[in-house]
């Protein structure tokens, strides 16, 4: 039927005309790019990744019995990892406490067996974690019918952590760099100007175990971490085992703060506590690299998440920010600033807390500047106090790019550069990897900065909760960073575990965490290919046998009883007057957006 002016048919030309109009007005284009052009008809990132997760009933008798089996299965894997680490872990070159011993030193004399034990334990923990997910998040599509309680998850997590806490370091030798750099600081030298080889000597007991690539590089860590490390060196001297033990205590303290903060942030975002803890604190990446690997990310992330929780308690309350609320805000900001004096990326969290605070104060430019001045002043004071009190100064800001010497395949810009360079070699055009990296890395940095700015604005205008926006920004920073180590993924996974509930996040996070956790060598280096093949075959055979043996005891298959829905209990009334109402998605100046 032909069109008539009286009954025009809707056309698709209007969006195009709007886009063209925006192109003619650069200011409008910038507003649209930053997300400050008003509500968008398209689905937002918050709507695509987040939904309130209701509480459910506890496990029934059969599921509780299966949970105990999962707990024992994972604990057995942790014990196998600890035993295998005696021969396949990141052992020190000197002062190896098990070397020459008859029984405890046996794994070191049979590398294939030690590697098989470590790899089998690794696979068992990953499988146990996946099985535990049935009782934490349930089906990725329909959610959990019944969910384990917090006490059950805490006991499971503790049982898996204990064996790894007493095992030798695994998956990385970074702890030996910590010891060497701390000794440099203890001697009154500048760890930001000289590396272990130059300061301690190539033959020093602490230098010998530092990976060759890091022996001549200055420390890339903040003054708080090296200050604590200097205290450890003062206590332990050149005793490597005692130094490792104390550094692991620091890592466990960070993990404890993560376990404290994560469920509270999850409640704040309308997510089930055990779901966030399962994906975050019980994640094999955290167990393997923060506990077994002793990385200082544990302390950085623990302080950052604890600081966010304290600050948001003040921001999302209905009463004015003064007195106790002001103390909470300043304490949270101080903890975030402290975390940045371990590793600088955590300072990004302060920006999102500031945007949430500015939104509470009206979301005006004046509110943004006031919040920035307040929180920025706290960060500046904390940083100056730590830098001055430690005697290390601010030289650490000049060594932040030290890790860029590594070419990591997990980094998107680095992978593009390496792939392009390899293609050039195969086509006979020469190796242009360095030239391509000089292009891809700056472009990636600009993209990460734009995503972060967009998330900051989204937090200010109330489109997304500060915790979710921080997780997305850190995810962009990690993936677009020049160097990505497996444990860097936890920068984004932990805050997102407390906010993102959609399969679009959880499925990639689960898959990637599982794969990355099992492909790295437990000694933090390389084995001969035939040793890896032997251990891999033995691991697959052992894991398959264990699955067959436990097929009727563990929930390898979802039974019909687990599919039956049960009524969901109503949320209990909340005492906090400033707590946000569940399921609404609305934001008021005194509340947070999920």
N, C-alpha and C positions, 0 to 999 in steps of 0.2 A: 504494500500500500504506500503510495507516495506520501512524502512528508508535507505537512501543512503548518503554517505558522501557529495555528491554534493548538496543535497537538504535536509539538516537537518531540523527537526521540532523544533521549540522553545520549550524548556523545562522549568520547574519550579524549577530546581535544583540550578540555579544561586543565588537567594536570600539566600537559605540555606547555600550554600558555603560561601557567603559573611558573613553571621552570624557566621559561624564556624570560619572563619578567624578573625572576630572581637573578638571572645572568646579567640583565641590564642594570641591576642595582646591587653592586658588590656587598653593601652592608647587609642586605637581605640574604644574600648567599652565605655570608659568614654566620649570620644568626641561625640559618637553617643547618649549616654544617655543625655548629656547636650545640644544636638542640634547644635553642632558646626562642624558637619562633612559635611557641604555643603548642597545644596538643596535636599529635600526629595521628592520622587515620590508620596508620600501620601499627601492627602489634609491636609493643616495646620489648626491649631485651628483658626487662624485669618480668613481664607477663610470660615470655617464652621460657624462662629458666626457673622461675619461682612460683610456688603455690604453697599455701598453708598446709602443714602436715599434721593432721589430728592425732591425738593420743589414742592408743588402742588397748585392748585387754592384754593381760600377761599370757605367757606361754602355758599350754596345758601340760599334763603329766608326761605324755609321750614326747613332746617337744623339749621339755626340760631335760629328759634323759638324753635326747639327741644333742642338746647343748653341752651337757657334760662330756659326751663323746667328742664333740668338736673341740672343746677346751683341751682335753687330753691329747688329741691328735696334733693340735698346734703346739702344745707344750713339748711333746715328743720331738717335733721338728726343731724347736728352739734348742733342745738339749743336743740333738744331732749337729746343729750348726755350731754350738759351743765346742763340742768335741772335735768336729772337723776343723775348726779355727785353730786348734793347737798345731795343725800342720799346714792348713791351707789358708789361714788368715794372714793379715798384714803384719807379720812378725818383725820385730826389730832385728837389724843386722847384728848388733851386739847386745849383750845382756838379755838374751832370750832365756826366760826362766825355765823352759821345759827342755831345752837342748841337753841331750845326754842322759836324761832320766829314762828309766827302764820302761815304765808303763805310760806315763803322761807324755813322754817324748816319742812314743811309737808312731803317732800320726805324722810327725815331721819326717820320719824315715820311710813312709809309704805314701808319697804324694797323691797317687791315683786314688787310694782308699780315702785319704783325708778330703780330697776334692769331692769325691762321691758322697761322703757323709754331709759335707757342707751344702752341696747342691740338693741332695735329697731333703735335708732339713728346710732349705729355702722353699722348695716346691711344696712341702707339707704345710708350712705356715701360710703360703699364698692360698692353697686349697682350703685350709681351715678358715682363713679370712673370708673367702668367697662363700663358704657354707654358712658362716656366721651372718653374712649379709642377708640370708633368707629370714633370719629372726630380727634383723635390724631395720631393713627397708622393705623386705618382702619382694613382691613382684615389681619390676621397674615400671610396669604399666598401671597396675591397680593398687600398689602400695602394700603395706603390711596388714595382714588380718589380725595376727597377734604378734606382739613385740616383746623381746626380753627387756627386763628392767635394768635400771642403772647399776644396781649392785651386781647383777650377773655379768654385765659387760665389764665392770671395773675388775672383778675377780679374774675374768678371762684375760684381760689386758695385762694385769699384774703377773699372772702365771707365765705369759709369753715373754714378758720383759726380763724377768729375773735371770734366766739362763744367759741371755744376751748381755746382761749387765756385768757378768763375771767372766765373759769370754774375751779372748784377745781381740784387738781391733780387727774389723773386717771391712772389705769393699773399698777402703781408701787408706792412704798413709798420711793424710793431712794432719793427724794428731802429732806426728813427729815434727812437722813444720811448726805446729803450735809450741812444742817443747823447745825447739831451737830458737824461735823468735822470742819466746819468753826469757830464755837464758840470755839472749843478747840484751834485752831490756834490763835484766837483773844485774848485768855487768856495767850498767850505766852508759851503754852505747845506744845509738839511735837505730831501732829496727826498721825505720822508714827510709834509711839512707844506705844500709848495708845488709847483705844477705848472710845466711849462716856460714857459708864457706869463708867469706872474707872476715867475719867477726869472730868465729869460733875456730876456724881452721878446717881443712878438708878431712883430717883424720880424727876430729873430735867425735866422741861417742854419740852426741846428738845429731851431728851433721851427717854421719854415715848412713842413717836410715831415711833422711830427707830425700825425696825423689830428686833425681839429677836436675830436672827442669826448674826446680824451685831453690836450688842451693845458692844461687847468686842473685836471687830476686828479693827485694825488700818486702816487708809484711804488708798485705793489703787489708788488714783488719783494723778496727777502730781502737781507740786508746783504752776503753773500758775492758775489752777482752784481754789486751796485752798487759794491762795493769793487774787483772786477776791472774793471768799467766805468770807474771813476775812474782806474785805471791806464792804460786805453786812452785816455781823454781827455787825460791828462797827456802821453802819447806823441804823439797825433795832433792835439791842439788842436781846431780847427774844420774839419779836413779830413774831409769826410764819407766819401769813398772809402776812405781809409786806416782810418777807424774801422769801416766795414763789413767790410773785409778782416780786421781783427783779431777782430771779433765772430764772423765766420764760422770763424776758426781755433778759437775756443772751442767753437763748435757741432761742428766736425769732431772735436775732442778728445772731446766727449761721445759722438759716433757711434762713435769708435774704442773707447771703453769698453763701449758696447753690444755691439759685435761681439766684444769679448773675453769678456764675461760671459755672453752669451746661450747659446752652445753649451755652456759648462760647466754652467750651470743645467739645460739640456736633458738632458745626460748624467746629472745628478743625479736627474732625474725620469724617466729611462728613455725619453727622446724622442730621435729622430735629430737630430744637430747641424744638418744642412743644412735640415731641415724647419723648425726653429725660426728659423734665420737667414733663410730665404726669407720666412716669414710675418712676421718681426719686422724685421730689419735691411734687407732688400731691399724691404720694403713701400713702395709709392709714397707713402703718407702720410709716411713718414720721409724719403724722398728729396726730396719736394716742399716739406715744411714745416720739417723740421729742417735740411736741407742748403741747399736753395734759399731757404727762408723765414727761416733763421737764428734760429729760436726757441730760447729758453733752456731749453726742455724737453729738448733734446739733452744738455746738461750735467747737468740734474737727473736724468734717467733713467739716464744713464751712471754717475753716482756711486751712485745707488740700487742698480742691478743689480750693480755691482762690489762694493758693500758687502754685499749679500745673499750673494753667492757666497763672499766671504771669511768672513763670519760662519757660514754653514752648513758650511764646511769644518771649523770647530772643533766645531760642534754635532753633526754627523753622524759624527764620528770615534768609534772605540771607546775610545781611550785617554782618560784624565782631562783635563779642561780646565785645564791649567796649562802654563806655559812657552810654547812656540810656539803651542799651541792657544789659550791665553788671549790671546796677542798678536793672533792672527788674529781672534778674536771682538771684541776691543776695536777693532781697526782697521776691521773691517766696520761695527761700530756707529758709529764716527766718520765713515766715508764716508757712511752713510745720514743722519747728523745734518748733515753738510756739504751734502748734496743738499737737505735741508729748508730750509737758509738761502739757497737759490735760489728754490724754491717749496715751500710748506709741506705739500702733500698727500703728498709722498714720505716724510714722517715715519711714515706708517702702516706702512711696511715694517718699522720697528723693533718694532712690536707683534707682528708675525707671527714675526719672529726670536726675540723674547722668549718667545712661546708654544712654539716649537719647543725652545728652551732649557729652559723649565719642564717640558716633557714628558720631556726627557732626565733631568732631576733628579727625576722621579717623578710629575709632574703634580698635585701636592698644592697646596692654597692657599699653603702656605709657599714652595713652589718658584716659584709665580707671582709672589709678592711679592718674592722674592729676585731673580728675573730682571728684574722691572720696576724694582727699585731699582738694579741694576747698569747696565742699558742706559739707563734714564732718567737716571742720573747722568752717563753718557757724553754723552748728548744735551744735557743742561743745560750741562755744562762747555764743549762745543764751541760751542754757541749763544752763551753768554756771552763766550767768547774772541773769536769772530768779531764779535759786536756791539760789543764794547769796543775791540778792535784796529782795526776799521774806522773807529771814531769815529761810526758811524751810530746806535748805540743800539738800542733795541727798539721804536722807533716804527713799524716795519714791521708789527707785529701789529695795528695799528689801521687799516691800509689794505688788508687782505686782501679786503675786499668791494668793491674799486673796480670790478672787472670786471662786477659785477652791474648796472651801468647799461645793459649791452647785453641785448637780448631775443633770445635765440638759439632758432631753431626746432628745433635738435637736442636741446635740453633737454626732457625729458618734462614736468616741472611747468610750464615756461614755455610749451611748446606747448599744454598743456591750458588755461592761462590765456588765451593769445592766441586759441585756438579758441573758448573760451567767450565772450570779449569780442566776437569777430566775430559769433558767433551772436546775441548780444544786440543788436548793431547791426542785423543783418538782420531781426530780429523786432521791431524798434522799441522795444526795452526799454532802450536806452542802452548806452554802452561801459563795462563794469564790469571791464575787464582788470586794472587795478591792484588792485582789491578781490579778485578771484579769485586773482591771483598772491600776495597776502598770505596766502592759505590754502594753495594748492598747494605753494608753496616750503617752508614749514615742515613740512608733512606729508611731502614728499619727503625732507627732511633727516632726519626721524625714521626713515623707512624705510631710508635709506642707513645710518644709525647702527645700526639693528637687524641689517641684513644683515652689516655689518662685525663686530658683536659675535658673531653666530652663526658666522661664519667663524673668528674668533679661538678660540672654544670648540671648534670642529671640529678646528682645528690642535692644540689642547691635548690632546684625547682621542684623536687619531690617526686621524681619519676622512679627512683630506685633507692633502696636502703644503703646507707654508707658502707655496711659490711659487704654487701654484694658488689657495690661499685669498686671497692678496694680490691676484692678478689679478681674481678674482671681486669682491672688495671694491672695488677701484679701478674696476671696471666699473660697479658700483652707484653709486659716488660720482660718476663722470663722467655717467652717464645721468640721475641725479637731481639733479645740480648745477644751480644757477640759470642758469649760462651754460656752454655747451659749444661749444668751437671744434673744428674738424676734427682738429687735432693732439692735442687732449686724449685722443682715442681710443687713442693710443699708450700712455697710462698703463696701460691694461688689456691691450691687445693684446700688448705686449712680454712681460710675465711669463706671460701665458696661452699665448703661442707656445712657451714652454719647457715647458709642462705639458699643456695640453689638446690631445688628438689626435682627438677624435670629430668627425664631420661636424656635430653640433649646435653646435659652436663654429666650426669652420673655414669652413663654408659661409657663415654670416652675416658672419664677419670678412672673408672674401675679397670677397664681394659688396659690402659696405658700403665697404670700402677702395677698391674699384675705382670705385664710383659717386661717392663724395665726392671722389676725386682728380681727376675730369674735369669736375665741375660748377662749380668755383670759378674766378673770373677771375684770370689771372696777375698783374694789376696791384694786387691787393688791394682793388679798388674795383669800380665799375660802368662798363660801356660802354653806348653807345646800343643799343637793341634791334636796329636794322637791322644794326649792325656785328657783333653777336653772331650773328645769323642767317646773315649772309654767311660768317663764319668757320666756323660750325658746318657749313654745307653743304659748303664747301670741304674741311673736315677729314674729313667722312664720305666724300666722294668719294675723297680721297687715301688714307685708310686702307683703303677697299674695294679700290682699285687695287693697293695694296701687298700686300694679302692674296691677290689673284688672281695677282700676279707671283710671290709666294713660296709658292704653294700646294703645290709639290712639294719645296721646300727646308726648310720649317719644319713642325713637327708640328701643323698646324691640325686635322688629323684623327688619331685614334689608329689606327695601323696594326696589322696582325695580329702583327707581330713584337714590339710592345710589350705585347701581351696575354699572351704566353707566359711562364709562370712559370719561374723558375730557383730552384735550391736556395738557401736562405738560409744564409749562413755562420754558424758558431757564434760566440758572443761570446767574445773573447779573455779569458783570466783577468785579473782586476783586481788590482793590487798594493795598493790602498788597503784596509787591513783594515777600515776603518769604512764602506766603500761598501756600499750596500744591494744585496741580491740581486735580479736582474732577474725581473720577472714574478710575484713572490709577492704583492705588495700588503700584506705584513705589516710591522708596525712594531715595532722594539725601541727602548728608550730611547736607544741610540746611533745610530739610523738615522732616515732621513726617510721619510715616506710619499709615494708618488707619487699 
